[in-house]
């Protein structure tokens, strides 16, 4: 993997972690159960994307 590709992965990991945290933060502030569930699902999606990207570093 080139250094440019590694920098891209580092950036992408940071973005996914940020999005995940913001979704969980938003979910905890929501009163509506449906919206809270939706935000939690989005957080889980970002967590899965993070894991997929992270696994590329350990191949």
mmCIF file as gemmi writes it, N, C-alpha and C atoms, coordinates in Angstrom:
data_model
loop_
_atom_site.group_PDB
_atom_site.id
_atom_site.type_symbol
_atom_site.label_atom_id
_atom_site.label_alt_id
_atom_site.label_comp_id
_atom_site.label_asym_id
_atom_site.label_entity_id
_atom_site.label_seq_id
_atom_site.pdbx_PDB_ins_code
_atom_site.Cartn_x
_atom_site.Cartn_y
_atom_site.Cartn_z
_atom_site.occupancy
_atom_site.B_iso_or_equiv
_atom_site.pdbx_formal_charge
_atom_site.auth_seq_id
_atom_site.auth_asym_id
_atom_site.pdbx_PDB_model_num
ATOM 1 N N . UNK Axp A 1 ? 0.845 -1.165 0 1 0 ? 1 A 1
ATOM 2 C CA . UNK Axp A 1 ? 0 0 0 1 0 ? 1 A 1
ATOM 3 C C . UNK Axp A 1 ? 0.899 1.239 0 1 0 ? 1 A 1
ATOM 4 N N . UNK Axp A 2 ? 0.546 2.205 -0.818 1 0 ? 2 A 1
ATOM 5 C CA . UNK Axp A 2 ? 1.365 3.412 -0.899 1 0 ? 2 A 1
ATOM 6 C C . UNK Axp A 2 ? 1.093 4.33 0.29 1 0 ? 2 A 1
ATOM 7 N N . UNK Axp A 3 ? 1.979 5.278 0.499 1 0 ? 3 A 1
ATOM 8 C CA . UNK Axp A 3 ? 1.79 6.227 1.604 1 0 ? 3 A 1
ATOM 9 C C . UNK Axp A 3 ? 0.54 7.083 1.385 1 0 ? 3 A 1
ATOM 10 N N . UNK Axp A 4 ? 0.246 7.39 0.124 1 0 ? 4 A 1
ATOM 11 C CA . UNK Axp A 4 ? -0.962 8.172 -0.175 1 0 ? 4 A 1
ATOM 12 C C . UNK Axp A 4 ? -2.216 7.368 0.169 1 0 ? 4 A 1
ATOM 13 N N . UNK Axp A 5 ? -2.207 6.083 -0.119 1 0 ? 5 A 1
ATOM 14 C CA . UNK Axp A 5 ? -3.344 5.228 0.222 1 0 ? 5 A 1
ATOM 15 C C . UNK Axp A 5 ? -3.514 5.11 1.731 1 0 ? 5 A 1
ATOM 16 N N . UNK Axp A 6 ? -2.4 5.006 2.446 1 0 ? 6 A 1
ATOM 17 C CA . UNK Axp A 6 ? -2.458 4.939 3.901 1 0 ? 6 A 1
ATOM 18 C C . UNK Axp A 6 ? -3.029 6.231 4.485 1 0 ? 6 A 1
ATOM 19 N N . UNK Axp A 7 ? -2.647 7.374 3.918 1 0 ? 7 A 1
ATOM 20 C CA . UNK Axp A 7 ? -3.193 8.651 4.374 1 0 ? 7 A 1
ATOM 21 C C . UNK Axp A 7 ? -4.697 8.723 4.119 1 0 ? 7 A 1
ATOM 22 N N . UNK Axp A 8 ? -5.126 8.209 2.969 1 0 ? 8 A 1
ATOM 23 C CA . UNK Axp A 8 ? -6.554 8.178 2.666 1 0 ? 8 A 1
ATOM 24 C C . UNK Axp A 8 ? -7.298 7.336 3.704 1 0 ? 8 A 1
ATOM 25 N N . UNK Axp A 9 ? -6.774 6.159 4.016 1 0 ? 9 A 1
ATOM 26 C CA . UNK Axp A 9 ? -7.405 5.288 5.007 1 0 ? 9 A 1
ATOM 27 C C . UNK Axp A 9 ? -7.448 5.95 6.384 1 0 ? 9 A 1
ATOM 28 N N . UNK Axp A 10 ? -6.374 6.618 6.748 1 0 ? 10 A 1
ATOM 29 C CA . UNK Axp A 10 ? -6.342 7.318 8.034 1 0 ? 10 A 1
ATOM 30 C C . UNK Axp A 10 ? -7.43 8.393 8.087 1 0 ? 10 A 1
ATOM 31 N N . UNK Axp A 11 ? -7.572 9.137 7.019 1 0 ? 11 A 1
ATOM 32 C CA . UNK Axp A 11 ? -8.621 10.154 6.926 1 0 ? 11 A 1
ATOM 33 C C . UNK Axp A 11 ? -10.009 9.523 7.005 1 0 ? 11 A 1
ATOM 34 N N . UNK Axp A 12 ? -10.211 8.474 6.237 1 0 ? 12 A 1
ATOM 35 C CA . UNK Axp A 12 ? -11.509 7.811 6.193 1 0 ? 12 A 1
ATOM 36 C C . UNK Axp A 12 ? -11.87 7.236 7.566 1 0 ? 12 A 1
ATOM 37 N N . UNK Axp A 13 ? -10.892 6.651 8.257 1 0 ? 13 A 1
ATOM 38 C CA . UNK Axp A 13 ? -11.139 6.119 9.598 1 0 ? 13 A 1
ATOM 39 C C . UNK Axp A 13 ? -11.559 7.233 10.554 1 0 ? 13 A 1
ATOM 40 N N . UNK Axp A 14 ? -10.881 8.354 10.47 1 0 ? 14 A 1
ATOM 41 C CA . UNK Axp A 14 ? -11.225 9.498 11.324 1 0 ? 14 A 1
ATOM 42 C C . UNK Axp A 14 ? -12.632 9.999 11.056 1 0 ? 14 A 1
ATOM 43 N N . UNK Axp A 15 ? -12.998 10.063 9.785 1 0 ? 15 A 1
ATOM 44 C CA . UNK Axp A 15 ? -14.342 10.525 9.432 1 0 ? 15 A 1
ATOM 45 C C . UNK Axp A 15 ? -15.412 9.554 9.934 1 0 ? 15 A 1
ATOM 46 N N . UNK Axp A 16 ? -15.186 8.279 9.741 1 0 ? 16 A 1
ATOM 47 C CA . UNK Axp A 16 ? -16.164 7.289 10.177 1 0 ? 16 A 1
ATOM 48 C C . UNK Axp A 16 ? -16.327 7.296 11.691 1 0 ? 16 A 1
ATOM 49 N N . UNK Axp A 17 ? -15.229 7.45 12.41 1 0 ? 17 A 1
ATOM 50 C CA . UNK Axp A 17 ? -15.327 7.506 13.869 1 0 ? 17 A 1
ATOM 51 C C . UNK Axp A 17 ? -16.091 8.758 14.306 1 0 ? 17 A 1
ATOM 52 N N . UNK Axp A 18 ? -15.831 9.881 13.649 1 0 ? 18 A 1
ATOM 53 C CA . UNK Axp A 18 ? -16.544 11.126 13.947 1 0 ? 18 A 1
ATOM 54 C C . UNK Axp A 18 ? -18.043 10.957 13.701 1 0 ? 18 A 1
ATOM 55 N N . UNK Axp A 19 ? -18.407 10.409 12.534 1 0 ? 19 A 1
ATOM 56 C CA . UNK Axp A 19 ? -19.822 10.219 12.197 1 0 ? 19 A 1
ATOM 57 C C . UNK Axp A 19 ? -20.499 9.28 13.197 1 0 ? 19 A 1
ATOM 58 N N . UNK Axp A 20 ? -19.814 8.195 13.543 1 0 ? 20 A 1
ATOM 59 C CA . UNK Axp A 20 ? -20.366 7.239 14.513 1 0 ? 20 A 1
ATOM 60 C C . UNK Axp A 20 ? -20.648 7.937 15.843 1 0 ? 20 A 1
ATOM 61 N N . UNK Axp A 21 ? -19.675 8.686 16.33 1 0 ? 21 A 1
ATOM 62 C CA . UNK Axp A 21 ? -19.841 9.375 17.607 1 0 ? 21 A 1
ATOM 63 C C . UNK Axp A 21 ? -20.967 10.397 17.558 1 0 ? 21 A 1
ATOM 64 N N . UNK Axp A 22 ? -21.065 11.144 16.468 1 0 ? 22 A 1
ATOM 65 C CA . UNK Axp A 22 ? -22.127 12.142 16.327 1 0 ? 22 A 1
ATOM 66 C C . UNK Axp A 22 ? -23.503 11.478 16.269 1 0 ? 22 A 1
ATOM 67 N N . UNK Axp A 23 ? -23.596 10.34 15.595 1 0 ? 23 A 1
ATOM 68 C CA . UNK Axp A 23 ? -24.88 9.632 15.528 1 0 ? 23 A 1
ATOM 69 C C . UNK Axp A 23 ? -25.299 9.133 16.907 1 0 ? 23 A 1
ATOM 70 N N . UNK Axp A 24 ? -24.362 8.56 17.668 1 0 ? 24 A 1
ATOM 71 C CA . UNK Axp A 24 ? -24.685 8.102 19.017 1 0 ? 24 A 1
ATOM 72 C C . UNK Axp A 24 ? -25.05 9.282 19.918 1 0 ? 24 A 1
ATOM 73 N N . UNK Axp A 25 ? -24.321 10.37 19.774 1 0 ? 25 A 1
ATOM 74 C CA . UNK Axp A 25 ? -24.599 11.576 20.552 1 0 ? 25 A 1
ATOM 75 C C . UNK Axp A 25 ? -26 12.109 20.238 1 0 ? 25 A 1
ATOM 76 N N . UNK Axp A 26 ? -26.321 12.142 18.965 1 0 ? 26 A 1
ATOM 77 C CA . UNK Axp A 26 ? -27.638 12.607 18.539 1 0 ? 26 A 1
ATOM 78 C C . UNK Axp A 26 ? -28.728 11.672 19.032 1 0 ? 26 A 1
ATOM 79 N N . UNK Axp A 27 ? -28.488 10.372 18.923 1 0 ? 27 A 1
ATOM 80 C CA . UNK Axp A 27 ? -29.478 9.385 19.364 1 0 ? 27 A 1
ATOM 81 C C . UNK Axp A 27 ? -29.796 9.563 20.845 1 0 ? 27 A 1
ATOM 82 N N . UNK Axp A 28 ? -28.79 9.833 21.636 1 0 ? 28 A 1
ATOM 83 C CA . UNK Axp A 28 ? -29.025 9.977 23.078 1 0 ? 28 A 1
ATOM 84 C C . UNK Axp A 28 ? -29.813 11.24 23.405 1 0 ? 28 A 1
ATOM 85 N N . UNK Axp A 29 ? -29.813 12.216 22.503 1 0 ? 29 A 1
ATOM 86 C CA . UNK Axp A 29 ? -30.532 13.466 22.744 1 0 ? 29 A 1
ATOM 87 C C . UNK Axp A 29 ? -31.957 13.449 22.183 1 0 ? 29 A 1
ATOM 88 N N . UNK Axp A 30 ? -32.273 12.461 21.374 1 0 ? 30 A 1
ATOM 89 C CA . UNK Axp A 30 ? -33.593 12.423 20.738 1 0 ? 30 A 1
ATOM 90 C C . UNK Axp A 30 ? -34.649 11.837 21.669 1 0 ? 30 A 1
ATOM 91 N N . UNK Axp A 31 ? -35.823 12.438 21.649 1 0 ? 31 A 1
ATOM 92 C CA . UNK Axp A 31 ? -36.952 11.95 22.438 1 0 ? 31 A 1
ATOM 93 C C . UNK Axp A 31 ? -37.78 10.925 21.657 1 0 ? 31 A 1
ATOM 94 N N . UNK Axp A 32 ? -37.902 11.156 20.358 1 0 ? 32 A 1
ATOM 95 C CA . UNK Axp A 32 ? -38.701 10.276 19.514 1 0 ? 32 A 1
ATOM 96 C C . UNK Axp A 32 ? -37.989 8.933 19.342 1 0 ? 32 A 1
ATOM 97 N N . UNK Axp A 33 ? -38.667 7.868 19.71 1 0 ? 33 A 1
ATOM 98 C CA . UNK Axp A 33 ? -38.052 6.534 19.679 1 0 ? 33 A 1
ATOM 99 C C . UNK Axp A 33 ? -37.653 6.105 18.265 1 0 ? 33 A 1
ATOM 100 N N . UNK Axp A 34 ? -38.489 6.415 17.276 1 0 ? 34 A 1
ATOM 101 C CA . UNK Axp A 34 ? -38.173 6.045 15.889 1 0 ? 34 A 1
ATOM 102 C C . UNK Axp A 34 ? -36.936 6.775 15.385 1 0 ? 34 A 1
ATOM 103 N N . UNK Axp A 35 ? -36.854 8.058 15.674 1 0 ? 35 A 1
ATOM 104 C CA . UNK Axp A 35 ? -35.675 8.824 15.248 1 0 ? 35 A 1
ATOM 105 C C . UNK Axp A 35 ? -34.423 8.342 15.977 1 0 ? 35 A 1
ATOM 106 N N . UNK Axp A 36 ? -34.568 8.055 17.275 1 0 ? 36 A 1
ATOM 107 C CA . UNK Axp A 36 ? -33.425 7.568 18.048 1 0 ? 36 A 1
ATOM 108 C C . UNK Axp A 36 ? -32.934 6.24 17.47 1 0 ? 36 A 1
ATOM 109 N N . UNK Axp A 37 ? -33.854 5.361 17.139 1 0 ? 37 A 1
ATOM 110 C CA . UNK Axp A 37 ? -33.494 4.066 16.547 1 0 ? 37 A 1
ATOM 111 C C . UNK Axp A 37 ? -32.782 4.267 15.206 1 0 ? 37 A 1
ATOM 112 N N . UNK Axp A 38 ? -33.284 5.192 14.404 1 0 ? 38 A 1
ATOM 113 C CA . UNK Axp A 38 ? -32.663 5.488 13.113 1 0 ? 38 A 1
ATOM 114 C C . UNK Axp A 38 ? -31.225 5.992 13.301 1 0 ? 38 A 1
ATOM 115 N N . UNK Axp A 39 ? -31.021 6.904 14.243 1 0 ? 39 A 1
ATOM 116 C CA . UNK Axp A 39 ? -29.677 7.439 14.507 1 0 ? 39 A 1
ATOM 117 C C . UNK Axp A 39 ? -28.751 6.34 15.019 1 0 ? 39 A 1
ATOM 118 N N . UNK Axp A 40 ? -29.276 5.445 15.832 1 0 ? 40 A 1
ATOM 119 C CA . UNK Axp A 40 ? -28.459 4.332 16.328 1 0 ? 40 A 1
ATOM 120 C C . UNK Axp A 40 ? -28.069 3.387 15.197 1 0 ? 40 A 1
ATOM 121 N N . UNK Axp A 41 ? -28.986 3.151 14.27 1 0 ? 41 A 1
ATOM 122 C CA . UNK Axp A 41 ? -28.675 2.308 13.107 1 0 ? 41 A 1
ATOM 123 C C . UNK Axp A 41 ? -27.598 2.958 12.246 1 0 ? 41 A 1
ATOM 124 N N . UNK Axp A 42 ? -27.695 4.27 12.078 1 0 ? 42 A 1
ATOM 125 C CA . UNK Axp A 42 ? -26.671 4.98 11.301 1 0 ? 42 A 1
ATOM 126 C C . UNK Axp A 42 ? -25.313 4.863 11.989 1 0 ? 42 A 1
ATOM 127 N N . UNK Axp A 43 ? -25.296 4.979 13.308 1 0 ? 43 A 1
ATOM 128 C CA . UNK Axp A 43 ? -24.042 4.842 14.066 1 0 ? 43 A 1
ATOM 129 C C . UNK Axp A 43 ? -23.451 3.451 13.868 1 0 ? 43 A 1
ATOM 130 N N . UNK Axp A 44 ? -24.3 2.435 13.901 1 0 ? 44 A 1
ATOM 131 C CA . UNK Axp A 44 ? -23.822 1.066 13.707 1 0 ? 44 A 1
ATOM 132 C C . UNK Axp A 44 ? -23.275 0.871 12.296 1 0 ? 44 A 1
ATOM 133 N N . UNK Axp A 45 ? -23.896 1.516 11.321 1 0 ? 45 A 1
ATOM 134 C CA . UNK Axp A 45 ? -23.39 1.435 9.939 1 0 ? 45 A 1
ATOM 135 C C . UNK Axp A 45 ? -22 2.047 9.843 1 0 ? 45 A 1
ATOM 136 N N . UNK Axp A 46 ? -21.817 3.199 10.481 1 0 ? 46 A 1
ATOM 137 C CA . UNK Axp A 46 ? -20.498 3.834 10.457 1 0 ? 46 A 1
ATOM 138 C C . UNK Axp A 46 ? -19.474 2.997 11.212 1 0 ? 46 A 1
ATOM 139 N N . UNK Axp A 47 ? -19.913 2.319 12.26 1 0 ? 47 A 1
ATOM 140 C CA . UNK Axp A 47 ? -19.021 1.43 12.998 1 0 ? 47 A 1
ATOM 141 C C . UNK Axp A 47 ? -18.573 0.263 12.121 1 0 ? 47 A 1
ATOM 142 N N . UNK Axp A 48 ? -19.485 -0.284 11.326 1 0 ? 48 A 1
ATOM 143 C CA . UNK Axp A 48 ? -19.142 -1.378 10.414 1 0 ? 48 A 1
ATOM 144 C C . UNK Axp A 48 ? -18.192 -0.908 9.317 1 0 ? 48 A 1
ATOM 145 N N . UNK Axp A 49 ? -18.438 0.278 8.783 1 0 ? 49 A 1
ATOM 146 C CA . UNK Axp A 49 ? -17.551 0.824 7.754 1 0 ? 49 A 1
ATOM 147 C C . UNK Axp A 49 ? -16.159 1.025 8.338 1 0 ? 49 A 1
ATOM 148 N N . UNK Axp A 50 ? -16.096 1.572 9.57 1 0 ? 50 A 1
ATOM 149 C CA . UNK Axp A 50 ? -14.815 1.767 10.249 1 0 ? 50 A 1
ATOM 150 C C . UNK Axp A 50 ? -14.078 0.436 10.356 1 0 ? 50 A 1
ATOM 151 N N . UNK Axp A 51 ? -14.789 -0.592 10.792 1 0 ? 51 A 1
ATOM 152 C CA . UNK Axp A 51 ? -14.168 -1.919 10.95 1 0 ? 51 A 1
ATOM 153 C C . UNK Axp A 51 ? -13.657 -2.462 9.623 1 0 ? 51 A 1
ATOM 154 N N . UNK Axp A 52 ? -14.427 -2.264 8.577 1 0 ? 52 A 1
ATOM 155 C CA . UNK Axp A 52 ? -14.01 -2.731 7.242 1 0 ? 52 A 1
ATOM 156 C C . UNK Axp A 52 ? -12.751 -2.015 6.779 1 0 ? 52 A 1
ATOM 157 N N . UNK Axp A 53 ? -12.719 -0.708 6.966 1 0 ? 53 A 1
ATOM 158 C CA . UNK Axp A 53 ? -11.531 0.057 6.579 1 0 ? 53 A 1
ATOM 159 C C . UNK Axp A 53 ? -10.326 -0.353 7.422 1 0 ? 53 A 1
ATOM 160 N N . UNK Axp A 54 ? -10.553 -0.512 8.725 1 0 ? 54 A 1
ATOM 161 C CA . UNK Axp A 54 ? -9.481 -0.877 9.628 1 0 ? 54 A 1
ATOM 162 C C . UNK Axp A 54 ? -8.885 -2.238 9.273 1 0 ? 54 A 1
ATOM 163 N N . UNK Axp A 55 ? -9.747 -3.147 8.831 1 0 ? 55 A 1
ATOM 164 C CA . UNK Axp A 55 ? -9.267 -4.485 8.475 1 0 ? 55 A 1
ATOM 165 C C . UNK Axp A 55 ? -8.34 -4.439 7.255 1 0 ? 55 A 1
ATOM 166 N N . UNK Axp A 56 ? -8.464 -3.432 6.425 1 0 ? 56 A 1
ATOM 167 C CA . UNK Axp A 56 ? -7.561 -3.286 5.285 1 0 ? 56 A 1
ATOM 168 C C . UNK Axp A 56 ? -6.127 -3.06 5.722 1 0 ? 56 A 1
ATOM 169 N N . UNK Axp A 57 ? -5.965 -2.491 6.897 1 0 ? 57 A 1
ATOM 170 C CA . UNK Axp A 57 ? -4.618 -2.215 7.41 1 0 ? 57 A 1
ATOM 171 C C . UNK Axp A 57 ? -3.944 -3.466 7.954 1 0 ? 57 A 1
ATOM 172 N N . UNK Axp A 58 ? -4.69 -4.503 8.207 1 0 ? 58 A 1
ATOM 173 C CA . UNK Axp A 58 ? -4.136 -5.717 8.803 1 0 ? 58 A 1
ATOM 174 C C . UNK Axp A 58 ? -4.097 -6.888 7.82 1 0 ? 58 A 1
ATOM 175 N N . UNK Axp A 59 ? -4.074 -6.603 6.559 1 0 ? 59 A 1
ATOM 176 C CA . UNK Axp A 59 ? -4.015 -7.676 5.554 1 0 ? 59 A 1
ATOM 177 C C . UNK Axp A 59 ? -2.584 -8.013 5.21 1 0 ? 59 A 1
